[in-house]
Amino acid sequence: MKILIIDDDLELCELLKKSIESIGFFAEYELNGKNGIAKLQNDDDFHLVILDVMMPKIGGFTILKELRKLSNVPVMMLTAKNDSLSKVNGLEIGADDYMTKPFEMSEFLARVGSLIRRYTDLNEQKSSSIAKFSFGDLSIDMQSREVEISNKLIELTVKEFDILALLIKNKGTILTKQQIYENVWQDVYAYDDDNIMSVFSRLRKKIEENPRNPKYIQTVRGIGYRFIANRNR
């Protein structure tokens, strides 16, 4: 899952980024409203936005209004104000949660996880009827279990297809080897790295133009794998 932090406090941004990534999510930040809006306009893969209310030039409420024209991604507002009027204003504009600085990191991370789970569950329900996906020259039909590269049918084994489908359904999220094994093999993970790695090797040879420099399936050293391509529009 990918999270965007928009706050003019560099020290806080780095702390939040480090804390978020400690629980398995990916985070990046922008230090002003203008760059934050540009990031959101150019990248629709964020699962959560953490947004400071009080920033120079372009404040958090203005950013939130612009964001709601683009996306329904959940937004957590951060503010040093502890007044109900600011909170009501943010919630009415479209914020999903509100935290007042300073806050306990454990509570912050719990709320981050809760917002992402709700958003993910909602979008899974909305996309449950979507069976076809297209990324660059790669197309996959979940119902027929057919995969094409540049309109040419690619033969995948059951495990190869299941791994590819799992990664696509969790696009942008790092999946550990244990998560992949237990979802695809439907068995308790017993550190069977060779089995997983051999399937990934075969899969990359079939769908990647250059398996040594993959553009679809990224290895995150020491953690696992993730699907990184943007979907065709």
Secondary structure, DSSP 8 states (H G I E B T S, - for coil): -EEEEE-S-HHHHHHHHHHHHHTT-EEEEESSHHHHHHHHHH----SEEEEES--SSS-HHHHHHHHHTT----EEEEES---HHHHHHHHHHT-SEEEESS--HHHHHHHHHHHHHHHHHHHHHHTTT--EEEETTEEEETTTTEEEETTEEE---HHHHHHHHHHHHTTT--EEHHHHHHHHT-S-----HHHHHHHHHHHHHHH-SSTTS-SSEEEETTTEEEE------
